[in-house]
Amino acid sequence: MALLRVENLQVHFPIQSGWGKRDVVKAVDDVSFEIPEGKTLGLVGESGSGKSTVSRTLLKLQSPTSGRAYYRDQEILAMPESAFRPLRREMQMIFQDPIGSLNPRMTIESILAEPQSIHFKDQSRRQWRDVSAGLLKRVGLPEDALNRYPHEFSGGQRQRIGIARALAVRPKFLICDEPVSALDVSVQASILNLLKDLQDEFGLTYLFIAHDLAVVRHMSDSIIVMNRGVVVESGPADDVCERPQHEYTKKLLASIPVLG
């Protein structure tokens, strides 16, 4: 059963093209896909392909031009914010930049407690702290990290904190928006493996966004390839990577470094 289903999504931006003329940038143009519960769909393409616009639209941070998106068979794009708010707990994002996504003035305890205070108002601060400590342990960080600040951690550790924050409200669906692109290659594999382990443990469903097709293949059950707002290829991950049909997909595959 599909946890998320997107139908004919379009996001167009009007622009001034000179001499008073108006034009339209088709950031996302007629994109459709679905993600079965507990599975990962990889969304791959170069910068400007429309990947992040898709993710922002699904979280209602960007208004669509047209199209529909169904989460648990509820159409969410036309849903008023008051009706969508309870679903926000289930739909979380892991951001690309672990530095910019964490408030430098807040302790890790406060960062992890903040979403809990919004969605679990009936729980005590002690309960929030216990949950936060457990999540830090689960992502490979010690409990005493709660009393420290983001600048005291490495990039990989900050991303682990970002993952813990996303998990703090017990989501079902995670959008992973380039979650390892800002990290050293030596750290990327450990974060990817952590995400796969967490998916198995908590039954999570992922939309995994990246520009690196090798990373997307490692994470995904199926893949869609976007170029200039359009889906140019889609299918099971192995099929897309081993038997690409579109020249753009072949270009992405050719750009993967060959070790040795």
MARKOLSE-166722 format. One line per field, with one value per atom (N, C-alpha, C): residue number from 1; residue in one letter; x, y, z. Coordinates in steps of 0.001 Angstrom, whole numbers, plus 500000, padded with zeros to 6 digits. Layout:
MARKOLSE-166722
num: [NUM, ...]
residu: [A, ...]
x: [X, ...]
y: [Y, ...]
z: [Z, ...]
END
This chain:
MARKOLSE-166722
num: [1, 1, 1, 2, 2, 2, 3, 3, 3, 4, 4, 4, 5, 5, 5, 6, 6, 6, 7, 7, 7, 8, 8, 8, 9, 9, 9, 10, 10, 10, 11, 11, 11, 12, 12, 12, 13, 13, 13, 14, 14, 14, 15, 15, 15, 16, 16, 16, 17, 17, 17, 18, 18, 18, 19, 19, 19, 20, 20, 20, 21, 21, 21, 22, 22, 22, 23, 23, 23, 24, 24, 24, 25, 25, 25, 26, 26, 26, 27, 27, 27, 28, 28, 28, 29, 29, 29, 30, 30, 30, 31, 31, 31, 32, 32, 32, 33, 33, 33, 34, 34, 34, 35, 35, 35, 36, 36, 36, 37, 37, 37, 38, 38, 38, 39, 39, 39, 40, 40, 40, 41, 41, 41, 42, 42, 42, 43, 43, 43, 44, 44, 44, 45, 45, 45, 46, 46, 46, 47, 47, 47, 48, 48, 48, 49, 49, 49, 50, 50, 50, 51, 51, 51, 52, 52, 52, 53, 53, 53, 54, 54, 54, 55, 55, 55, 56, 56, 56, 57, 57, 57, 58, 58, 58, 59, 59, 59, 60, 60, 60, 61, 61, 61, 62, 62, 62, 63, 63, 63, 64, 64, 64, 65, 65, 65, 66, 66, 66, 67, 67, 67, 68, 68, 68, 69, 69, 69, 70, 70, 70, 71, 71, 71, 72, 72, 72, 73, 73, 73, 74, 74, 74, 75, 75, 75, 76, 76, 76, 77, 77, 77, 78, 78, 78, 79, 79, 79, 80, 80, 80, 81, 81, 81, 82, 82, 82, 83, 83, 83, 84, 84, 84, 85, 85, 85, 86, 86, 86, 87, 87, 87, 88, 88, 88, 89, 89, 89, 90, 90, 90, 91, 91, 91, 92, 92, 92, 93, 93, 93, 94, 94, 94, 95, 95, 95, 96, 96, 96, 97, 97, 97, 98, 98, 98, 99, 99, 99, 100, 100, 100, 101, 101, 101, 102, 102, 102, 103, 103, 103, 104, 104, 104, 105, 105, 105, 106, 106, 106, 107, 107, 107, 108, 108, 108, 109, 109, 109, 110, 110, 110, 111, 111, 111, 112, 112, 112, 113, 113, 113, 114, 114, 114, 115, 115, 115, 116, 116, 116, 117, 117, 117, 118, 118, 118, 119, 119, 119, 120, 120, 120, 121, 121, 121, 122, 122, 122, 123, 123, 123, 124, 124, 124, 125, 125, 125, 126, 126, 126, 127, 127, 127, 128, 128, 128, 129, 129, 129, 130, 130, 130, 131, 131, 131, 132, 132, 132, 133, 133, 133, 134, 134, 134, 135, 135, 135, 136, 136, 136, 137, 137, 137, 138, 138, 138, 139, 139, 139, 140, 140, 140, 141, 141, 141, 142, 142, 142, 143, 143, 143, 144, 144, 144, 145, 145, 145, 146, 146, 146, 147, 147, 147, 148, 148, 148, 149, 149, 149, 150, 150, 150, 151, 151, 151, 152, 152, 152, 153, 153, 153, 154, 154, 154, 155, 155, 155, 156, 156, 156, 157, 157, 157, 158, 158, 158, 159, 159, 159, 160, 160, 160, 161, 161, 161, 162, 162, 162, 163, 163, 163, 164, 164, 164, 165, 165, 165, 166, 166, 166, 167, 167, 167, 168, 168, 168, 169, 169, 169, 170, 170, 170, 171, 171, 171, 172, 172, 172, 173, 173, 173, 174, 174, 174, 175, 175, 175, 176, 176, 176, 177, 177, 177, 178, 178, 178, 179, 179, 179, 180, 180, 180, 181, 181, 181, 182, 182, 182, 183, 183, 183, 184, 184, 184, 185, 185, 185, 186, 186, 186, 187, 187, 187, 188, 188, 188, 189, 189, 189, 190, 190, 190, 191, 191, 191, 192, 192, 192, 193, 193, 193, 194, 194, 194, 195, 195, 195, 196, 196, 196, 197, 197, 197, 198, 198, 198, 199, 199, 199, 200, 200, 200, 201, 201, 201, 202, 202, 202, 203, 203, 203, 204, 204, 204, 205, 205, 205, 206, 206, 206, 207, 207, 207, 208, 208, 208, 209, 209, 209, 210, 210, 210, 211, 211, 211, 212, 212, 212, 213, 213, 213, 214, 214, 214, 215, 215, 215, 216, 216, 216, 217, 217, 217, 218, 218, 218, 219, 219, 219, 220, 220, 220, 221, 221, 221, 222, 222, 222, 223, 223, 223, 224, 224, 224, 225, 225, 225, 226, 226, 226, 227, 227, 227, 228, 228, 228, 229, 229, 229, 230, 230, 230, 231, 231, 231, 232, 232, 232, 233, 233, 233, 234, 234, 234, 235, 235, 235, 236, 236, 236, 237, 237, 237, 238, 238, 238, 239, 239, 239, 240, 240, 240, 241, 241, 241, 242, 242, 242, 243, 243, 243, 244, 244, 244, 245, 245, 245, 246, 246, 246, 247, 247, 247, 248, 248, 248, 249, 249, 249, 250, 250, 250, 251, 251, 251, 252, 252, 252, 253, 253, 253, 254, 254, 254, 255, 255, 255, 256, 256, 256, 257, 257, 257, 258, 258, 258, 259, 259, 259, 260, 260, 260]
residu: [M, M, M, A, A, A, L, L, L, L, L, L, R, R, R, V, V, V, E, E, E, N, N, N, L, L, L, Q, Q, Q, V, V, V, H, H, H, F, F, F, P, P, P, I, I, I, Q, Q, Q, S, S, S, G, G, G, W, W, W, G, G, G, K, K, K, R, R, R, D, D, D, V, V, V, V, V, V, K, K, K, A, A, A, V, V, V, D, D, D, D, D, D, V, V, V, S, S, S, F, F, F, E, E, E, I, I, I, P, P, P, E, E, E, G, G, G, K, K, K, T, T, T, L, L, L, G, G, G, L, L, L, V, V, V, G, G, G, E, E, E, S, S, S, G, G, G, S, S, S, G, G, G, K, K, K, S, S, S, T, T, T, V, V, V, S, S, S, R, R, R, T, T, T, L, L, L, L, L, L, K, K, K, L, L, L, Q, Q, Q, S, S, S, P, P, P, T, T, T, S, S, S, G, G, G, R, R, R, A, A, A, Y, Y, Y, Y, Y, Y, R, R, R, D, D, D, Q, Q, Q, E, E, E, I, I, I, L, L, L, A, A, A, M, M, M, P, P, P, E, E, E, S, S, S, A, A, A, F, F, F, R, R, R, P, P, P, L, L, L, R, R, R, R, R, R, E, E, E, M, M, M, Q, Q, Q, M, M, M, I, I, I, F, F, F, Q, Q, Q, D, D, D, P, P, P, I, I, I, G, G, G, S, S, S, L, L, L, N, N, N, P, P, P, R, R, R, M, M, M, T, T, T, I, I, I, E, E, E, S, S, S, I, I, I, L, L, L, A, A, A, E, E, E, P, P, P, Q, Q, Q, S, S, S, I, I, I, H, H, H, F, F, F, K, K, K, D, D, D, Q, Q, Q, S, S, S, R, R, R, R, R, R, Q, Q, Q, W, W, W, R, R, R, D, D, D, V, V, V, S, S, S, A, A, A, G, G, G, L, L, L, L, L, L, K, K, K, R, R, R, V, V, V, G, G, G, L, L, L, P, P, P, E, E, E, D, D, D, A, A, A, L, L, L, N, N, N, R, R, R, Y, Y, Y, P, P, P, H, H, H, E, E, E, F, F, F, S, S, S, G, G, G, G, G, G, Q, Q, Q, R, R, R, Q, Q, Q, R, R, R, I, I, I, G, G, G, I, I, I, A, A, A, R, R, R, A, A, A, L, L, L, A, A, A, V, V, V, R, R, R, P, P, P, K, K, K, F, F, F, L, L, L, I, I, I, C, C, C, D, D, D, E, E, E, P, P, P, V, V, V, S, S, S, A, A, A, L, L, L, D, D, D, V, V, V, S, S, S, V, V, V, Q, Q, Q, A, A, A, S, S, S, I, I, I, L, L, L, N, N, N, L, L, L, L, L, L, K, K, K, D, D, D, L, L, L, Q, Q, Q, D, D, D, E, E, E, F, F, F, G, G, G, L, L, L, T, T, T, Y, Y, Y, L, L, L, F, F, F, I, I, I, A, A, A, H, H, H, D, D, D, L, L, L, A, A, A, V, V, V, V, V, V, R, R, R, H, H, H, M, M, M, S, S, S, D, D, D, S, S, S, I, I, I, I, I, I, V, V, V, M, M, M, N, N, N, R, R, R, G, G, G, V, V, V, V, V, V, V, V, V, E, E, E, S, S, S, G, G, G, P, P, P, A, A, A, D, D, D, D, D, D, V, V, V, C, C, C, E, E, E, R, R, R, P, P, P, Q, Q, Q, H, H, H, E, E, E, Y, Y, Y, T, T, T, K, K, K, K, K, K, L, L, L, L, L, L, A, A, A, S, S, S, I, I, I, P, P, P, V, V, V, L, L, L, G, G, G]
x: [500837, 500000, 500871, 500518, 501299, 501016, 502073, 501925, 501739, 502490, 502418, 502230, 501297, 501053, 500940, 501734, 501759, 501274, 500354, 499756, 499869, 500611, 500670, 501021, 502026, 502423, 503122, 502674, 503316, 503557, 504757, 505092, 505773, 505068, 505571, 505765, 506836, 507137, 507131, 506312, 506347, 507604, 508198, 509387, 509249, 509990, 510077, 511190, 510865, 511866, 512394, 512070, 512568, 511504, 511632, 510706, 509254, 509053, 507700, 507050, 507779, 507217, 507312, 506361, 506368, 506540, 507319, 507555, 507312, 507445, 507205, 508369, 508882, 509857, 509110, 509228, 508548, 509482, 509519, 510423, 510074, 508791, 508284, 507145, 507219, 506256, 505701, 504510, 503774, 504511, 504857, 505592, 504609, 504733, 503888, 504755, 504439, 505116, 504359, 504721, 504178, 505260, 505115, 506083, 505331, 505564, 504931, 505433, 504587, 504951, 506159, 507128, 508335, 509417, 509206, 510163, 510813, 511817, 512522, 512436, 511975, 512033, 513173, 514104, 515189, 514801, 515051, 514779, 516119, 516577, 517929, 517912, 518860, 519021, 520020, 520527, 521490, 520798, 521597, 521051, 520153, 518971, 518027, 517068, 517128, 516264, 514842, 514637, 513304, 513113, 514168, 514050, 513569, 514259, 513916, 512570, 512183, 510866, 509775, 509995, 509052, 508911, 510041, 509999, 509323, 509639, 509037, 507529, 507115, 505688, 504949, 505549, 504902, 504725, 505641, 505520, 504746, 504171, 503345, 504134, 505427, 506253, 506293, 505757, 505667, 504312, 503638, 502316, 502462, 501687, 501733, 500925, 501274, 500454, 499245, 499491, 498406, 498912, 498007, 498371, 497834, 498010, 497524, 498593, 498521, 499381, 498536, 498602, 497809, 498742, 498548, 499265, 498244, 498448, 497454, 496063, 496036, 494800, 494091, 494779, 494230, 494924, 494168, 494765, 495268, 496571, 497170, 497450, 497600, 498009, 496915, 495667, 494549, 494019, 494627, 494166, 494519, 493581, 493926, 494938, 495696, 496765, 496232, 495056, 494489, 494276, 493911, 493711, 495035, 496003, 497290, 498190, 497977, 498892, 499103, 498066, 498308, 499188, 499207, 500032, 501492, 501747, 503134, 504022, 503459, 504265, 504744, 503912, 504272, 505225, 505296, 506086, 507211, 508429, 509569, 510654, 511587, 512666, 514031, 514978, 516386, 517059, 517691, 518182, 519598, 519948, 521264, 522379, 522162, 523228, 523045, 523814, 523638, 524065, 524834, 525251, 524119, 523619, 522598, 521251, 521006, 519686, 519578, 520673, 520657, 520924, 520078, 520232, 521488, 522484, 523751, 523603, 522490, 522301, 521561, 521139, 520390, 521249, 521085, 521739, 521066, 521751, 521173, 519887, 519856, 518621, 517459, 517701, 516636, 516229, 517204, 516910, 516023, 516295, 515510, 514173, 514136, 512888, 511888, 512373, 511474, 510353, 510634, 509512, 508598, 509167, 508335, 507381, 507865, 507017, 505838, 505985, 504911, 503880, 504374, 503486, 503076, 503816, 503492, 503403, 502441, 502305, 501923, 501340, 500892, 502023, 503206, 504340, 505185, 505949, 506771, 508153, 508836, 510198, 511104, 510857, 511658, 511425, 510193, 509903, 510575, 510528, 511202, 512703, 513289, 514725, 515046, 514224, 514467, 514408, 513417, 513310, 514537, 514961, 516113, 517382, 517578, 518766, 518759, 517592, 517482, 517763, 517291, 517534, 519006, 519647, 521079, 521858, 521521, 522187, 521939, 520706, 520372, 521134, 521432, 522171, 523676, 524112, 525549, 526240, 525482, 526077, 525794, 526699, 526504, 525441, 524885, 523833, 524337, 525620, 526114, 526166, 525911, 525818, 524628, 523651, 522480, 522847, 523913, 524280, 525227, 525540, 526494, 525773, 526556, 526025, 526488, 525767, 526093, 527534, 528145, 529501, 530539, 530156, 531086, 531157, 530428, 530374, 530889, 531316, 531735, 530507, 530743, 529635, 528810, 529488, 528767, 527961, 528511, 527789, 526583, 526747, 525615, 524493, 524856, 523811, 523104, 523825, 523195, 522204, 522565, 521649, 520415, 520621, 519486, 518557, 519127, 518311, 517529, 518203, 517526, 516370, 516580, 515505, 514308, 514572, 513476, 512704, 513406, 512768, 512050, 512312, 511796, 510277, 509609, 508143, 507524, 508326, 507859, 507198, 507923, 507347, 507190, 506415, 506266, 506958, 507058, 507588, 508680, 509863, 510976, 511416, 511550, 512191, 513649, 514534, 515979, 516509, 516702, 517064, 518578, 519232, 520700, 521365, 521042, 521491, 522977, 523699, 525129, 526005, 525408, 526212, 527169, 526875, 527754, 528809, 528844, 529738, 530916, 532013, 533157, 532761, 533410, 533112, 533288, 534272, 534540, 533399, 532582, 531486, 530166, 530046, 528778, 528229, 529095, 528624, 528008, 528596, 528071, 526688, 526469, 525164, 524136, 524514, 523588, 523197, 524168, 523868, 522988, 523199, 522339, 520898, 520722, 519374, 518690, 519437, 518854, 518479, 519330, 519026, 517785, 517685, 516527, 515242, 515357, 514184, 513669, 514585, 514187, 513598, 514203, 513791, 512429, 512187, 510973, 509936, 510218, 509272, 509054, 510129, 510020, 509911, 509282, 509199, 510013, 510878, 511777, 511515, 511574, 511849, 513278, 514187, 515618, 516079, 516487, 516848, 518358, 518940, 520378, 520713, 521917, 522396, 523324, 523737, 524677, 523900, 523933, 523147, 523644, 524935, 525462, 524899, 524804, 524233, 522757, 522047, 520615, 520378, 521190, 521020, 521223, 522208, 522500, 521308, 520553, 519473, 518104, 517896, 516537, 516060, 514748, 514088, 513737, 513339, 513043, 513577, 513718, 514345, 513550, 513419, 512997, 514097, 514361, 515402, 514723, 515094, 514514, 515544, 515103, 515938, 515063, 515401, 514665, 513173, 512882, 511513, 510694, 511276, 510533, 511146, 510317, 510804, 511190, 512475, 512948, 513085, 513134, 513250, 512834, 512245, 511857, 511792, 511904, 511816, 512537, 512598, 513367, 514825, 515431, 516763, 517778, 517788, 518767, 518542, 517294, 517004, 517486, 517186, 517580, 519101, 519804, 521260, 522001, 521450, 522140, 521691, 520454, 519932, 519253, 520008, 519403, 518938, 517803, 517234, 517439, 517509, 517587, 519032, 519382, 520746, 521150, 520203, 520527, 520906, 520194, 520546, 521932, 522226, 523551, 524638, 524321, 525274, 525535, 524483, 524658, 525491, 525243, 526014, 527485, 527730, 529109, 529883, 529168, 529837, 530246, 529831, 530190, 531675, 532466, 533902, 534142, 535160, 535573, 536796, 536668, 537777, 538802, 540055, 541101, 541592]
y: [498802, 500000, 501247, 502237, 503468, 504363, 504734, 505710, 507106, 507369, 508668, 508451, 509191, 509123, 510539, 510826, 512151, 512029, 512905, 512840, 514182, 514182, 515326, 516639, 516593, 517780, 518784, 520027, 521115, 522277, 522843, 524054, 524997, 526052, 527017, 528372, 529061, 530373, 531424, 532456, 533544, 534395, 534836, 535688, 536805, 537887, 538962, 538606, 538597, 538215, 539413, 540617, 541822, 542541, 543883, 544717, 544479, 544221, 544078, 542748, 541841, 540531, 539596, 538719, 537731, 536342, 535545, 534175, 533259, 531956, 530982, 530006, 529790, 528733, 527512, 526411, 525184, 524366, 524715, 524047, 522574, 522272, 520898, 520827, 519861, 519839, 518427, 518206, 516957, 515746, 515838, 514770, 513883, 512577, 511598, 510469, 509997, 508835, 508366, 507195, 506729, 505983, 505967, 505295, 504321, 503016, 502045, 502232, 501907, 502048, 501186, 501767, 501062, 500987, 501645, 501598, 502964, 502985, 504221, 504502, 505697, 506181, 507177, 506950, 507877, 508878, 510143, 511225, 511860, 511682, 512078, 513037, 513949, 514917, 515970, 516712, 517756, 518953, 519901, 521116, 521811, 522241, 522890, 521958, 520672, 519701, 519702, 520310, 520377, 519479, 518789, 517821, 518483, 519533, 520163, 520873, 521345, 521959, 520928, 519700, 518617, 518420, 518351, 518081, 519214, 520452, 521597, 521648, 521266, 521277, 520210, 519042, 517968, 518333, 519138, 519573, 520884, 521334, 522544, 523789, 523787, 524977, 525757, 525155, 525757, 525389, 526358, 526093, 525504, 524471, 523906, 524760, 524631, 525240, 524358, 523054, 522090, 520716, 519765, 518402, 518035, 516758, 516248, 515393, 515348, 514453, 513837, 512521, 511793, 511139, 511478, 510829, 510024, 508707, 507812, 508073, 508242, 508456, 509766, 510672, 512006, 513002, 513749, 514729, 515903, 516153, 517101, 518475, 518584, 519868, 520918, 520498, 521435, 521514, 520772, 520704, 521991, 522580, 523761, 523405, 524405, 524165, 523557, 523955, 523419, 521915, 521429, 519989, 519267, 519959, 519339, 519252, 520139, 520231, 518890, 518080, 516786, 515846, 516030, 515181, 515619, 516860, 517343, 516493, 515972, 515124, 513881, 513353, 512126, 512370, 513606, 513927, 514886, 514385, 515169, 515203, 516140, 516293, 516242, 515600, 515662, 516553, 517629, 518661, 518375, 519071, 518895, 519422, 520595, 521284, 521088, 520196, 519964, 521157, 522074, 523259, 524283, 524595, 525617, 525217, 523905, 523458, 523364, 523589, 523522, 524903, 525362, 526682, 526700, 527524, 527513, 527996, 528664, 529218, 528245, 527115, 526151, 524936, 524397, 523135, 522014, 520891, 519760, 519301, 519376, 519012, 519893, 521193, 522108, 521862, 521559, 521289, 520060, 519027, 517798, 517918, 518758, 518919, 519811, 520740, 521711, 521054, 520121, 519509, 518682, 518081, 517317, 518243, 519434, 520381, 520853, 520816, 521225, 520107, 518879, 517768, 516904, 516981, 516172, 517066, 517974, 518955, 518315, 517124, 516486, 515790, 515746, 515083, 516092, 515594, 516463, 516689, 517693, 517957, 516748, 516049, 514863, 513790, 513652, 512682, 513098, 514404, 514865, 514579, 514801, 514569, 513083, 512228, 510787, 510316, 510824, 510478, 510978, 512201, 512795, 511997, 511598, 510814, 509470, 508849, 507567, 507695, 508786, 508986, 509259, 510050, 510292, 508984, 508139, 506838, 506026, 506104, 505310, 505773, 507066, 507557, 507591, 507039, 506873, 507993, 508747, 509833, 509618, 510089, 509875, 510799, 510405, 511197, 512576, 512693, 514002, 515023, 514573, 515511, 516456, 516082, 516921, 518310, 518409, 519670, 520521, 520066, 520768, 521513, 522255, 523079, 522546, 522883, 522308, 522506, 523665, 523924, 522981, 522267, 521360, 519994, 519817, 518512, 518614, 517490, 517414, 517426, 517568, 517586, 516311, 515172, 513900, 513767, 514240, 514191, 515128, 516294, 517226, 516619, 515876, 515245, 514161, 513463, 512485, 513180, 514377, 515148, 515551, 515953, 516295, 515113, 513933, 512721, 512457, 512604, 512404, 513389, 514629, 515633, 515232, 514736, 514312, 513150, 512269, 511093, 511401, 512580, 512889, 512893, 513120, 513179, 511912, 510847, 509528, 509589, 510064, 510183, 508831, 508825, 507658, 507861, 509129, 509468, 510522, 510251, 511185, 511575, 512872, 513371, 513633, 512920, 513075, 513916, 515210, 516139, 516325, 515573, 515605, 515447, 514416, 514348, 514085, 513683, 513412, 514238, 515100, 515814, 516821, 517291, 518257, 517576, 516253, 515500, 514920, 514677, 514008, 512617, 512175, 510853, 509774, 509947, 508944, 508822, 509868, 509888, 509475, 509670, 509452, 508046, 507037, 505647, 505342, 505874, 505585, 506218, 507405, 508052, 507298, 506871, 506117, 504801, 504118, 502848, 503076, 504181, 504515, 504714, 505438, 505673, 504366, 503454, 502157, 501354, 501376, 500662, 501231, 502555, 503202, 502893, 502825, 502473, 501090, 500133, 498774, 498734, 499474, 499433, 500084, 501204, 501981, 501893, 501120, 500988, 502279, 503046, 504352, 504240, 505240, 505393, 506625, 506499, 507591, 508091, 509419, 510039, 510539, 509909, 510196, 510985, 512224, 513154, 513346, 513236, 513442, 513687, 514211, 514373, 513242, 512437, 511340, 510038, 509516, 508322, 507093, 507039, 505899, 505878, 507037, 507141, 506774, 507280, 507001, 505504, 504868, 503437, 502645, 503039, 502338, 502376, 503475, 503679, 503217, 503132, 503147, 501794, 501593, 500458, 500793, 502035, 502507, 503924, 504352, 505641, 506369, 507698, 508538, 509557, 509800, 510727, 511970, 513127, 514393, 515253, 515959, 516920, 518079, 519282, 520498, 520376, 519802, 519742, 518572, 517745, 516648, 515310, 514294, 512936, 512348, 512017, 511466, 509945, 509390, 507930, 507508, 506330, 505807, 504297, 503662, 502212, 501666, 500335, 499738, 500221, 500361, 500958, 500233, 498917, 498174, 498362, 498413, 498605, 499964, 500996, 502345, 502467, 501846, 502000, 501040, 499874, 498895, 498924, 499374, 499408, 500758, 501849, 503173, 503353, 504025, 504244, 505676, 506627, 508028, 508519, 509388, 509893, 510653, 511337, 512072, 511116, 510004, 508998, 508435, 508180, 507674, 508685, 509960, 511016, 510999, 510857, 510800, 509588, 508459, 507247, 507427, 508070, 508281, 509219, 510044, 511001, 510395, 509154, 508483, 508143, 508567, 508260, 506751, 506317, 504916, 504803, 504062, 503920, 502926, 503182, 502257, 502512]
z: [500000, 500000, 500000, 499177, 499088, 500292, 500994, 502072, 501475, 500404, 499739, 498239, 497661, 496223, 495674, 494663, 494052, 492614, 492234, 490904, 490189, 489089, 488158, 488858, 489716, 490470, 489555, 489659, 488926, 489875, 489780, 490525, 489539, 489162, 488184, 488865, 488501, 489065, 487961, 488083, 487089, 487271, 486166, 486219, 485189, 485427, 484441, 483459, 482180, 481180, 480395, 480844, 480192, 479393, 479344, 478578, 478983, 480281, 480784, 480491, 479889, 479562, 480761, 480863, 481939, 481339, 482031, 481594, 482788, 482587, 483646, 483705, 484906, 485142, 485667, 484957, 485354, 486234, 487535, 488460, 488616, 488634, 488671, 487664, 486756, 485656, 485455, 485970, 485766, 486346, 487614, 488304, 489068, 488870, 489567, 490099, 491304, 491867, 493090, 493588, 494857, 495615, 496947, 497811, 498710, 498556, 499459, 500891, 501822, 503233, 503555, 504257, 504659, 503602, 502456, 501354, 501145, 500261, 499942, 498451, 498129, 496758, 496670, 495756, 495518, 494442, 494715, 493764, 493430, 492183, 491829, 490653, 490673, 489591, 490019, 489049, 489353, 490000, 490479, 491067, 490048, 490501, 489611, 488908, 489252, 488576, 489132, 490288, 490888, 492099, 492521, 493621, 494916, 495320, 496597, 496533, 495347, 495208, 495456, 494981, 495266, 496768, 497469, 498908, 499672, 499317, 500001, 499760, 498564, 498261, 499055, 499205, 499955, 501421, 501962, 503351, 503473, 502351, 502316, 502696, 502351, 502489, 501179, 500133, 498820, 498223, 497652, 497071, 495671, 495349, 493997, 493016, 491750, 490708, 490418, 490402, 490238, 490642, 490679, 491056, 492430, 492773, 494051, 494723, 496031, 496805, 497910, 498020, 499001, 500014, 501277, 502369, 503164, 503224, 503826, 503227, 501924, 501165, 501503, 502189, 502435, 501513, 500741, 499841, 500675, 500633, 501571, 500976, 499675, 499102, 499218, 499109, 499235, 500661, 501552, 502938, 503682, 504417, 505217, 506300, 506712, 507676, 508970, 509389, 510629, 510545, 509356, 509162, 508952, 508336, 508045, 509270, 510236, 511381, 512092, 512338, 512985, 512165, 510832, 509986, 509974, 510367, 510359, 511262, 512334, 513213, 512479, 511587, 510882, 509726, 509252, 508061, 508459, 508498, 508950, 507878, 508051, 507082, 507767, 507105, 507475, 506447, 506915, 506021, 505531, 504446, 503843, 504741, 505308, 506038, 507540, 508154, 509590, 510443, 509868, 510626, 510629, 509437, 509317, 509878, 510019, 510477, 511991, 512716, 514177, 514749, 515653, 516256, 517143, 516815, 517575, 519008, 519315, 520664, 521588, 521048, 521847, 522157, 523360, 523675, 522882, 522803, 522086, 522777, 524082, 524790, 524351, 524236, 523823, 522374, 521523, 520111, 519974, 520750, 520659, 521388, 522419, 523169, 522450, 521631, 520989, 520185, 519264, 518536, 519433, 520484, 521420, 522174, 522510, 523249, 522407, 521087, 520189, 520027, 519852, 519500, 520692, 521801, 522975, 524205, 524156, 525233, 526568, 526507, 527736, 528477, 527895, 528545, 529310, 530264, 531102, 530474, 530981, 530516, 530750, 531842, 532130, 531068, 530639, 529582, 528275, 527975, 526760, 526835, 528015, 528161, 528018, 528592, 528491, 527038, 526317, 524895, 524141, 524428, 523746, 524025, 525267, 525619, 524903, 524832, 524141, 522654, 522050, 520630, 520344, 521209, 521016, 521056, 522012, 522099, 520835, 520322, 519140, 517904, 517821, 516654, 516887, 518031, 518254, 518987, 519801, 520576, 522058, 522943, 524383, 524964, 526110, 526747, 527156, 527511, 527954, 526809, 525584, 524467, 524643, 525471, 525687, 526196, 526957, 527594, 526745, 525561, 524707, 523582, 522795, 521718, 520359, 519287, 517973, 517525, 517845, 517364, 517982, 519035, 519695, 519005, 517919, 517246, 515820, 515294, 513893, 512987, 511682, 510734, 510784, 510845, 510918, 512194, 513310, 514581, 514552, 513934, 513830, 512980, 511944, 511155, 511959, 512810, 513699, 514638, 515101, 515950, 515145, 513885, 513026, 512809, 512672, 512524, 513809, 514954, 516237, 516399, 515981, 516078, 515217, 514008, 513138, 513751, 514458, 515053, 516365, 516932, 518269, 518339, 517209, 517211, 516618, 516525, 516066, 514688, 513682, 512342, 511664, 510600, 509738, 508398, 507986, 506668, 506817, 506254, 506324, 504922, 504710, 503507, 503853, 503200, 503413, 502256, 502486, 501425, 501390, 500517, 500392, 501762, 502521, 503916, 504103, 503051, 503228, 502299, 501474, 500482, 501102, 502325, 502987, 503866, 503846, 504723, 503959, 504691, 504091, 503625, 502559, 502008, 503068, 503934, 504967, 505974, 506087, 507056, 506409, 505113, 504432, 504639, 504500, 504579, 505935, 507008, 508350, 508536, 507960, 508066, 507229, 506043, 505187, 505849, 506431, 507110, 508329, 509033, 510173, 509709, 508613, 508097, 507706, 507108, 506732, 507977, 508994, 510239, 510919, 510954, 511573, 510803, 509499, 508696, 509056, 509186, 509557, 510965, 511874, 513282, 513508, 512843, 513110, 511987, 510960, 509855, 509084, 508894, 508270, 506747, 506163, 504716, 504344, 503322, 502955, 501540, 501377, 500091, 500204, 499457, 499602, 498387, 498633, 497564, 497528, 496343, 496199, 494732, 494501, 493136, 492733, 493698, 493486, 493284, 492073, 491762, 492507, 492812, 493565, 494984, 495612, 496956, 496926, 495923, 495812, 495610, 494786, 494555, 495838, 496633, 497894, 498840, 498789, 499754, 499266, 497954, 497420, 496901, 497021, 496385, 494938, 494707, 493359, 493220, 491966, 491687, 490624, 490793, 489689, 489423, 488153, 487722, 487174, 487726, 487279, 486578, 485572, 484855, 484426, 484896, 484551, 484842, 486005, 486477, 485984, 485129, 484512, 484910, 485122, 485345, 483994, 483833, 482562, 482601, 483825, 483936, 485336, 485437, 486736, 486668, 487855, 487914, 489122, 489261, 490335, 490295, 491454, 491537, 490658, 490696, 489909, 488418, 487991, 486568, 486088, 486858, 486458, 486375, 487319, 487366, 486437, 486204, 485362, 483914, 483681, 482311, 482051, 482185, 481978, 480539, 480388, 479064, 478562, 479476, 479073, 479106, 478177, 478099, 479359, 479979, 481200, 482328, 482454, 483462, 483185, 481941, 481563, 481923, 481768, 482137, 483641, 484432, 485885, 486286, 485662, 485951, 485560, 484453, 483989, 484903, 485676, 486562, 487893, 488147, 489402, 489384, 490375, 490392, 490454, 489750, 489768, 490660, 491752, 492702, 492164, 492475, 492080, 490690]
END
